[in-house]
């Protein structure tokens, strides 16, 4: 039987929180033969809705353009709910900034590729992300700016 002070890390749920697709210049842009430029932006955030329960979400925004005209814009927010209890405070931010996003990200990648394909385009396959490196880079930027590093927001 588990002691109430034993560390707990459990995935409660992984879910698609938000998804949108825009093709503002179709159908004309679909007749273009030029290859579009692709821009991908990622963001990670965590919040604690109740004690011991955390939501970690990753947002991907994929914008493709030919010259200055948008071919399509896809924004997907994939989230996971995690129960995390009885861990030292200094371990919480790395877990929320590295371990949880590593669990959620494959679902995000699949949903982005699926939405783009269903829109009639070749799939956009997001590259693998080293969340540890990304986390360490954010920590370094926060320290350089003399700001506290916080990825947790309270709902």
PyMOL CGO cylinders between C-alpha atoms (Angstrom):
from pymol import cmd
from pymol.cgo import CYLINDER

trace = [
    CYLINDER, 0.00, 0.00, 0.00, 1.31, 3.44, -0.93, 0.3, 1, 1, 1, 1, 1, 1,
    CYLINDER, 1.31, 3.44, -0.93, 2.23, 5.84, 1.81, 0.3, 1, 1, 1, 1, 1, 1,
    CYLINDER, 2.23, 5.84, 1.81, 0.60, 9.29, 1.54, 0.3, 1, 1, 1, 1, 1, 1,
    CYLINDER, 0.60, 9.29, 1.54, 4.09, 10.84, 1.40, 0.3, 1, 1, 1, 1, 1, 1,
    CYLINDER, 4.09, 10.84, 1.40, 5.28, 8.66, -1.52, 0.3, 1, 1, 1, 1, 1, 1,
    CYLINDER, 5.28, 8.66, -1.52, 6.04, 10.63, -4.69, 0.3, 1, 1, 1, 1, 1, 1,
    CYLINDER, 6.04, 10.63, -4.69, 3.22, 10.48, -7.26, 0.3, 1, 1, 1, 1, 1, 1,
    CYLINDER, 3.22, 10.48, -7.26, 3.45, 11.14, -11.00, 0.3, 1, 1, 1, 1, 1, 1,
    CYLINDER, 3.45, 11.14, -11.00, 0.47, 9.94, -13.02, 0.3, 1, 1, 1, 1, 1, 1,
    CYLINDER, 0.47, 9.94, -13.02, -0.96, 10.88, -16.37, 0.3, 1, 1, 1, 1, 1, 1,
    CYLINDER, -0.96, 10.88, -16.37, -4.66, 11.54, -15.89, 0.3, 1, 1, 1, 1, 1, 1,
    CYLINDER, -4.66, 11.54, -15.89, -5.50, 12.47, -19.49, 0.3, 1, 1, 1, 1, 1, 1,
    CYLINDER, -5.50, 12.47, -19.49, -3.98, 13.72, -22.74, 0.3, 1, 1, 1, 1, 1, 1,
    CYLINDER, -3.98, 13.72, -22.74, -6.39, 15.67, -24.92, 0.3, 1, 1, 1, 1, 1, 1,
    CYLINDER, -6.39, 15.67, -24.92, -6.75, 18.06, -27.83, 0.3, 1, 1, 1, 1, 1, 1,
    CYLINDER, -6.75, 18.06, -27.83, -7.64, 21.35, -26.18, 0.3, 1, 1, 1, 1, 1, 1,
    CYLINDER, -7.64, 21.35, -26.18, -7.89, 23.60, -29.22, 0.3, 1, 1, 1, 1, 1, 1,
    CYLINDER, -7.89, 23.60, -29.22, -7.45, 23.36, -32.99, 0.3, 1, 1, 1, 1, 1, 1,
    CYLINDER, -7.45, 23.36, -32.99, -8.00, 25.80, -35.82, 0.3, 1, 1, 1, 1, 1, 1,
    CYLINDER, -8.00, 25.80, -35.82, -7.30, 25.90, -39.54, 0.3, 1, 1, 1, 1, 1, 1,
    CYLINDER, -7.30, 25.90, -39.54, -7.48, 28.93, -41.78, 0.3, 1, 1, 1, 1, 1, 1,
    CYLINDER, -7.48, 28.93, -41.78, -7.09, 29.08, -45.57, 0.3, 1, 1, 1, 1, 1, 1,
    CYLINDER, -7.09, 29.08, -45.57, -7.77, 32.79, -46.17, 0.3, 1, 1, 1, 1, 1, 1,
    CYLINDER, -7.77, 32.79, -46.17, -6.59, 32.87, -49.79, 0.3, 1, 1, 1, 1, 1, 1,
    CYLINDER, -6.59, 32.87, -49.79, -8.16, 29.69, -51.12, 0.3, 1, 1, 1, 1, 1, 1,
    CYLINDER, -8.16, 29.69, -51.12, -9.07, 28.61, -53.69, 0.3, 1, 1, 1, 1, 1, 1,
    CYLINDER, -9.07, 28.61, -53.69, -6.76, 30.86, -55.76, 0.3, 1, 1, 1, 1, 1, 1,
    CYLINDER, -6.76, 30.86, -55.76, -3.65, 30.15, -53.66, 0.3, 1, 1, 1, 1, 1, 1,
    CYLINDER, -3.65, 30.15, -53.66, -4.18, 26.42, -54.17, 0.3, 1, 1, 1, 1, 1, 1,
    CYLINDER, -4.18, 26.42, -54.17, -3.45, 26.85, -57.87, 0.3, 1, 1, 1, 1, 1, 1,
    CYLINDER, -3.45, 26.85, -57.87, 0.02, 28.29, -57.21, 0.3, 1, 1, 1, 1, 1, 1,
    CYLINDER, 0.02, 28.29, -57.21, 2.94, 26.08, -58.22, 0.3, 1, 1, 1, 1, 1, 1,
    CYLINDER, 2.94, 26.08, -58.22, 5.51, 27.75, -55.96, 0.3, 1, 1, 1, 1, 1, 1,
    CYLINDER, 5.51, 27.75, -55.96, 6.65, 25.99, -52.78, 0.3, 1, 1, 1, 1, 1, 1,
    CYLINDER, 6.65, 25.99, -52.78, 5.41, 27.79, -49.67, 0.3, 1, 1, 1, 1, 1, 1,
    CYLINDER, 5.41, 27.79, -49.67, 7.63, 28.95, -46.83, 0.3, 1, 1, 1, 1, 1, 1,
    CYLINDER, 7.63, 28.95, -46.83, 6.77, 27.25, -43.55, 0.3, 1, 1, 1, 1, 1, 1,
    CYLINDER, 6.77, 27.25, -43.55, 7.09, 28.91, -40.14, 0.3, 1, 1, 1, 1, 1, 1,
    CYLINDER, 7.09, 28.91, -40.14, 6.54, 26.87, -36.96, 0.3, 1, 1, 1, 1, 1, 1,
    CYLINDER, 6.54, 26.87, -36.96, 6.23, 28.39, -33.49, 0.3, 1, 1, 1, 1, 1, 1,
    CYLINDER, 6.23, 28.39, -33.49, 5.95, 26.33, -30.28, 0.3, 1, 1, 1, 1, 1, 1,
    CYLINDER, 5.95, 26.33, -30.28, 5.00, 27.32, -26.75, 0.3, 1, 1, 1, 1, 1, 1,
    CYLINDER, 5.00, 27.32, -26.75, 4.76, 25.38, -23.51, 0.3, 1, 1, 1, 1, 1, 1,
    CYLINDER, 4.76, 25.38, -23.51, 2.75, 26.40, -20.49, 0.3, 1, 1, 1, 1, 1, 1,
    CYLINDER, 2.75, 26.40, -20.49, 1.67, 24.79, -17.24, 0.3, 1, 1, 1, 1, 1, 1,
    CYLINDER, 1.67, 24.79, -17.24, -0.96, 25.65, -14.72, 0.3, 1, 1, 1, 1, 1, 1,
    CYLINDER, -0.96, 25.65, -14.72, -2.18, 24.16, -11.50, 0.3, 1, 1, 1, 1, 1, 1,
    CYLINDER, -2.18, 24.16, -11.50, -6.00, 24.17, -11.42, 0.3, 1, 1, 1, 1, 1, 1,
    CYLINDER, -6.00, 24.17, -11.42, -6.15, 22.35, -8.07, 0.3, 1, 1, 1, 1, 1, 1,
    CYLINDER, -6.15, 22.35, -8.07, -3.63, 21.11, -5.54, 0.3, 1, 1, 1, 1, 1, 1,
    CYLINDER, -3.63, 21.11, -5.54, -1.54, 18.25, -6.95, 0.3, 1, 1, 1, 1, 1, 1,
    CYLINDER, -1.54, 18.25, -6.95, -3.10, 18.45, -10.42, 0.3, 1, 1, 1, 1, 1, 1,
    CYLINDER, -3.10, 18.45, -10.42, -1.32, 20.19, -13.29, 0.3, 1, 1, 1, 1, 1, 1,
    CYLINDER, -1.32, 20.19, -13.29, -2.29, 20.91, -16.86, 0.3, 1, 1, 1, 1, 1, 1,
    CYLINDER, -2.29, 20.91, -16.86, 0.64, 21.14, -19.26, 0.3, 1, 1, 1, 1, 1, 1,
    CYLINDER, 0.64, 21.14, -19.26, -0.12, 22.34, -22.76, 0.3, 1, 1, 1, 1, 1, 1,
    CYLINDER, -0.12, 22.34, -22.76, 1.92, 22.79, -25.92, 0.3, 1, 1, 1, 1, 1, 1,
    CYLINDER, 1.92, 22.79, -25.92, 0.76, 25.13, -28.65, 0.3, 1, 1, 1, 1, 1, 1,
    CYLINDER, 0.76, 25.13, -28.65, 2.02, 24.80, -32.21, 0.3, 1, 1, 1, 1, 1, 1,
    CYLINDER, 2.02, 24.80, -32.21, 1.34, 27.48, -34.80, 0.3, 1, 1, 1, 1, 1, 1,
    CYLINDER, 1.34, 27.48, -34.80, 2.19, 26.50, -38.37, 0.3, 1, 1, 1, 1, 1, 1,
    CYLINDER, 2.19, 26.50, -38.37, 2.01, 29.25, -40.99, 0.3, 1, 1, 1, 1, 1, 1,
    CYLINDER, 2.01, 29.25, -40.99, 2.70, 28.62, -44.66, 0.3, 1, 1, 1, 1, 1, 1,
    CYLINDER, 2.70, 28.62, -44.66, 3.02, 31.47, -47.13, 0.3, 1, 1, 1, 1, 1, 1,
    CYLINDER, 3.02, 31.47, -47.13, 3.74, 32.03, -50.77, 0.3, 1, 1, 1, 1, 1, 1,
    CYLINDER, 3.74, 32.03, -50.77, 5.31, 35.47, -51.00, 0.3, 1, 1, 1, 1, 1, 1,
    CYLINDER, 5.31, 35.47, -51.00, 3.15, 37.56, -48.63, 0.3, 1, 1, 1, 1, 1, 1,
    CYLINDER, 3.15, 37.56, -48.63, -0.04, 35.49, -48.99, 0.3, 1, 1, 1, 1, 1, 1,
    CYLINDER, -0.04, 35.49, -48.99, -1.01, 32.85, -46.45, 0.3, 1, 1, 1, 1, 1, 1,
    CYLINDER, -1.01, 32.85, -46.45, -1.62, 29.38, -47.85, 0.3, 1, 1, 1, 1, 1, 1,
    CYLINDER, -1.62, 29.38, -47.85, -2.79, 28.00, -44.51, 0.3, 1, 1, 1, 1, 1, 1,
    CYLINDER, -2.79, 28.00, -44.51, -2.42, 28.63, -40.81, 0.3, 1, 1, 1, 1, 1, 1,
    CYLINDER, -2.42, 28.63, -40.81, -2.91, 25.83, -38.29, 0.3, 1, 1, 1, 1, 1, 1,
    CYLINDER, -2.91, 25.83, -38.29, -2.89, 26.32, -34.54, 0.3, 1, 1, 1, 1, 1, 1,
    CYLINDER, -2.89, 26.32, -34.54, -3.14, 23.31, -32.25, 0.3, 1, 1, 1, 1, 1, 1,
    CYLINDER, -3.14, 23.31, -32.25, -3.04, 23.22, -28.46, 0.3, 1, 1, 1, 1, 1, 1,
    CYLINDER, -3.04, 23.22, -28.46, -2.48, 19.75, -27.02, 0.3, 1, 1, 1, 1, 1, 1,
    CYLINDER, -2.48, 19.75, -27.02, -2.70, 19.32, -23.27, 0.3, 1, 1, 1, 1, 1, 1,
    CYLINDER, -2.70, 19.32, -23.27, -2.22, 16.75, -20.57, 0.3, 1, 1, 1, 1, 1, 1,
    CYLINDER, -2.22, 16.75, -20.57, -3.48, 16.55, -17.02, 0.3, 1, 1, 1, 1, 1, 1,
    CYLINDER, -3.48, 16.55, -17.02, -0.96, 15.15, -14.56, 0.3, 1, 1, 1, 1, 1, 1,
    CYLINDER, -0.96, 15.15, -14.56, -1.21, 14.28, -10.90, 0.3, 1, 1, 1, 1, 1, 1,
    CYLINDER, -1.21, 14.28, -10.90, 2.08, 15.24, -9.27, 0.3, 1, 1, 1, 1, 1, 1,
    CYLINDER, 2.08, 15.24, -9.27, 2.44, 15.06, -5.51, 0.3, 1, 1, 1, 1, 1, 1,
    CYLINDER, 2.44, 15.06, -5.51, 5.11, 14.82, -2.83, 0.3, 1, 1, 1, 1, 1, 1,
    CYLINDER, 5.11, 14.82, -2.83, 8.03, 15.88, -5.00, 0.3, 1, 1, 1, 1, 1, 1,
    CYLINDER, 8.03, 15.88, -5.00, 10.67, 18.39, -3.92, 0.3, 1, 1, 1, 1, 1, 1,
    CYLINDER, 10.67, 18.39, -3.92, 9.86, 21.89, -5.18, 0.3, 1, 1, 1, 1, 1, 1,
    CYLINDER, 9.86, 21.89, -5.18, 13.15, 22.12, -7.09, 0.3, 1, 1, 1, 1, 1, 1,
    CYLINDER, 13.15, 22.12, -7.09, 12.05, 19.13, -9.21, 0.3, 1, 1, 1, 1, 1, 1,
    CYLINDER, 12.05, 19.13, -9.21, 8.62, 20.51, -10.13, 0.3, 1, 1, 1, 1, 1, 1,
    CYLINDER, 8.62, 20.51, -10.13, 9.60, 22.97, -12.86, 0.3, 1, 1, 1, 1, 1, 1,
    CYLINDER, 9.60, 22.97, -12.86, 11.86, 20.48, -14.70, 0.3, 1, 1, 1, 1, 1, 1,
    CYLINDER, 11.86, 20.48, -14.70, 9.06, 17.90, -14.59, 0.3, 1, 1, 1, 1, 1, 1,
    CYLINDER, 9.06, 17.90, -14.59, 6.51, 20.42, -15.88, 0.3, 1, 1, 1, 1, 1, 1,
    CYLINDER, 6.51, 20.42, -15.88, 8.92, 21.87, -18.45, 0.3, 1, 1, 1, 1, 1, 1,
    CYLINDER, 8.92, 21.87, -18.45, 10.58, 18.66, -19.66, 0.3, 1, 1, 1, 1, 1, 1,
    CYLINDER, 10.58, 18.66, -19.66, 8.90, 15.38, -18.67, 0.3, 1, 1, 1, 1, 1, 1,
    CYLINDER, 8.90, 15.38, -18.67, 5.26, 16.40, -19.20, 0.3, 1, 1, 1, 1, 1, 1,
    CYLINDER, 5.26, 16.40, -19.20, 5.82, 18.08, -22.58, 0.3, 1, 1, 1, 1, 1, 1,
    CYLINDER, 5.82, 18.08, -22.58, 7.71, 14.97, -23.78, 0.3, 1, 1, 1, 1, 1, 1,
    CYLINDER, 7.71, 14.97, -23.78, 4.54, 12.96, -23.06, 0.3, 1, 1, 1, 1, 1, 1,
    CYLINDER, 4.54, 12.96, -23.06, 2.15, 15.44, -24.73, 0.3, 1, 1, 1, 1, 1, 1,
    CYLINDER, 2.15, 15.44, -24.73, 4.24, 16.34, -27.80, 0.3, 1, 1, 1, 1, 1, 1,
    CYLINDER, 4.24, 16.34, -27.80, 3.76, 13.15, -29.88, 0.3, 1, 1, 1, 1, 1, 1,
    CYLINDER, 3.76, 13.15, -29.88, -0.02, 13.70, -29.76, 0.3, 1, 1, 1, 1, 1, 1,
    CYLINDER, -0.02, 13.70, -29.76, 0.46, 17.30, -30.90, 0.3, 1, 1, 1, 1, 1, 1,
    CYLINDER, 0.46, 17.30, -30.90, 2.65, 16.19, -33.82, 0.3, 1, 1, 1, 1, 1, 1,
    CYLINDER, 2.65, 16.19, -33.82, 0.04, 13.65, -34.94, 0.3, 1, 1, 1, 1, 1, 1,
    CYLINDER, 0.04, 13.65, -34.94, -2.82, 16.14, -34.71, 0.3, 1, 1, 1, 1, 1, 1,
    CYLINDER, -2.82, 16.14, -34.71, -0.97, 18.83, -36.70, 0.3, 1, 1, 1, 1, 1, 1,
    CYLINDER, -0.97, 18.83, -36.70, -0.11, 16.34, -39.46, 0.3, 1, 1, 1, 1, 1, 1,
    CYLINDER, -0.11, 16.34, -39.46, -3.70, 15.04, -39.50, 0.3, 1, 1, 1, 1, 1, 1,
    CYLINDER, -3.70, 15.04, -39.50, -5.32, 18.50, -39.72, 0.3, 1, 1, 1, 1, 1, 1,
    CYLINDER, -5.32, 18.50, -39.72, -2.98, 19.63, -42.50, 0.3, 1, 1, 1, 1, 1, 1,
    CYLINDER, -2.98, 19.63, -42.50, -3.59, 16.41, -44.46, 0.3, 1, 1, 1, 1, 1, 1,
    CYLINDER, -3.59, 16.41, -44.46, -7.37, 16.67, -44.02, 0.3, 1, 1, 1, 1, 1, 1,
    CYLINDER, -7.37, 16.67, -44.02, -7.14, 20.23, -45.35, 0.3, 1, 1, 1, 1, 1, 1,
    CYLINDER, -7.14, 20.23, -45.35, -5.76, 18.80, -48.61, 0.3, 1, 1, 1, 1, 1, 1,
    CYLINDER, -5.76, 18.80, -48.61, -2.06, 19.55, -48.15, 0.3, 1, 1, 1, 1, 1, 1,
    CYLINDER, -2.06, 19.55, -48.15, 0.97, 17.32, -47.72, 0.3, 1, 1, 1, 1, 1, 1,
    CYLINDER, 0.97, 17.32, -47.72, 1.40, 16.69, -43.99, 0.3, 1, 1, 1, 1, 1, 1,
    CYLINDER, 1.40, 16.69, -43.99, 3.61, 18.94, -41.92, 0.3, 1, 1, 1, 1, 1, 1,
    CYLINDER, 3.61, 18.94, -41.92, 5.74, 16.75, -39.68, 0.3, 1, 1, 1, 1, 1, 1,
    CYLINDER, 5.74, 16.75, -39.68, 6.99, 18.66, -36.67, 0.3, 1, 1, 1, 1, 1, 1,
    CYLINDER, 6.99, 18.66, -36.67, 10.57, 17.81, -35.78, 0.3, 1, 1, 1, 1, 1, 1,
    CYLINDER, 10.57, 17.81, -35.78, 11.46, 16.04, -32.57, 0.3, 1, 1, 1, 1, 1, 1,
    CYLINDER, 11.46, 16.04, -32.57, 12.07, 18.51, -29.74, 0.3, 1, 1, 1, 1, 1, 1,
    CYLINDER, 12.07, 18.51, -29.74, 14.67, 18.25, -27.01, 0.3, 1, 1, 1, 1, 1, 1,
    CYLINDER, 14.67, 18.25, -27.01, 12.56, 19.68, -24.20, 0.3, 1, 1, 1, 1, 1, 1,
    CYLINDER, 12.56, 19.68, -24.20, 15.47, 19.56, -21.76, 0.3, 1, 1, 1, 1, 1, 1,
    CYLINDER, 15.47, 19.56, -21.76, 17.53, 21.81, -24.01, 0.3, 1, 1, 1, 1, 1, 1,
    CYLINDER, 17.53, 21.81, -24.01, 14.53, 24.10, -24.58, 0.3, 1, 1, 1, 1, 1, 1,
    CYLINDER, 14.53, 24.10, -24.58, 13.90, 24.30, -20.82, 0.3, 1, 1, 1, 1, 1, 1,
    CYLINDER, 13.90, 24.30, -20.82, 17.55, 25.06, -20.05, 0.3, 1, 1, 1, 1, 1, 1,
    CYLINDER, 17.55, 25.06, -20.05, 17.59, 27.78, -22.71, 0.3, 1, 1, 1, 1, 1, 1,
    CYLINDER, 17.59, 27.78, -22.71, 14.48, 29.40, -21.18, 0.3, 1, 1, 1, 1, 1, 1,
    CYLINDER, 14.48, 29.40, -21.18, 16.07, 29.22, -17.73, 0.3, 1, 1, 1, 1, 1, 1,
    CYLINDER, 16.07, 29.22, -17.73, 19.21, 30.90, -19.05, 0.3, 1, 1, 1, 1, 1, 1,
    CYLINDER, 19.21, 30.90, -19.05, 17.20, 33.67, -20.72, 0.3, 1, 1, 1, 1, 1, 1,
    CYLINDER, 17.20, 33.67, -20.72, 15.22, 34.28, -17.52, 0.3, 1, 1, 1, 1, 1, 1,
    CYLINDER, 15.22, 34.28, -17.52, 18.42, 34.49, -15.46, 0.3, 1, 1, 1, 1, 1, 1,
    CYLINDER, 18.42, 34.49, -15.46, 20.03, 36.85, -17.97, 0.3, 1, 1, 1, 1, 1, 1,
    CYLINDER, 20.03, 36.85, -17.97, 17.01, 39.12, -17.73, 0.3, 1, 1, 1, 1, 1, 1,
    CYLINDER, 17.01, 39.12, -17.73, 17.00, 38.85, -13.90, 0.3, 1, 1, 1, 1, 1, 1,
    CYLINDER, 17.00, 38.85, -13.90, 13.46, 37.49, -13.98, 0.3, 1, 1, 1, 1, 1, 1,
    CYLINDER, 13.46, 37.49, -13.98, 12.19, 34.56, -11.96, 0.3, 1, 1, 1, 1, 1, 1,
    CYLINDER, 12.19, 34.56, -11.96, 11.72, 31.55, -14.20, 0.3, 1, 1, 1, 1, 1, 1,
    CYLINDER, 11.72, 31.55, -14.20, 8.14, 30.35, -13.93, 0.3, 1, 1, 1, 1, 1, 1,
    CYLINDER, 8.14, 30.35, -13.93, 6.25, 28.19, -16.36, 0.3, 1, 1, 1, 1, 1, 1,
    CYLINDER, 6.25, 28.19, -16.36, 3.44, 27.55, -13.90, 0.3, 1, 1, 1, 1, 1, 1,
    CYLINDER, 3.44, 27.55, -13.90, 0.40, 29.78, -13.88, 0.3, 1, 1, 1, 1, 1, 1,
    CYLINDER, 0.40, 29.78, -13.88, -2.49, 29.36, -11.48, 0.3, 1, 1, 1, 1, 1, 1,
    CYLINDER, -2.49, 29.36, -11.48, -5.91, 29.11, -13.05, 0.3, 1, 1, 1, 1, 1, 1,
]
cmd.load_cgo(trace, "trace")
